Amino acid sequence: MDFLNARWENLIMANYAIDPSVLMPFLPNGVELDTFQGKAYVSLVGFMFKDTRLFKVPLPYLGTFEEINLRFYVVRKEGNERKRGVVFINETIPFKPVAWVANWLYKEHYISTPTKHQWIINEPNKDISYQWKVGKEWNSMKVNASIQKQPMVQGSIEEYIFEHYYGYTKVNNTTTQEYKVYHPRWETNLVNDYEINCDFGKMYGKPFDFLNTKEPDNVIMAEGSEVSVKWKRETI
């Protein structure tokens, strides 16, 4: 049974190689860090959450919104299977009721704060920006990207970042919840230019304060698609 169905569109991912020790306090029990070419990454993500439905019931007025999150990448080894997934440090949306439901049902890490976006789409490029308020200041991430869609290259950073189909939630030091996310393999847009303005320390805590002065190792973008999240969660 699907718990959630929605469209995720115009996903921006600003990816930072990070000392693994920074992530260890956030690592759920039963999984280990997933790396790309020997490096652990954390991603600042912005995208549109559209046409949200809970148990296939639309959410009037609350179903379309911006989401900004900070996440990192893990793998769970179960027999011969490698389940590649993500762990969220924080997920930010504008609607308190939606954040409350997610936190109550699934022990997630949602907060609500004012958000907004701007899409300017003109051939051959598109300008996509997401903004969110931290205290009294607006933070933002913006890209100029090609409208032309292209498939992900096998073994690329895009494939590493986007091809994680499990989520892991740290309930406490001994309990972890695993859930499955379904979506097709995304097409990407070549990023021509970007601008990141985020107070990581205020938004995500002191361990991430150093990202304020660090340029992302890469910024990538995906078109997005329909997405579904299953109701059933496994406790590990």
PyMOL commands that set and color helices and strands:
alter all, ss='L'
color gray80, all
select helices_A, chain A and resi 20-26+96-106+157-162+200-204+206-213
alter helices_A, ss='H'
color red, helices_A
select strands_A, chain A and resi 2-18+32-33+40-54+57-58+65-78+81-93+110-112+115-122+125-134+137-151+166-170+176-182+187-197+218-230+234-235
alter strands_A, ss='S'
color yellow, strands_A
deselect
rebuild
show_as cartoon
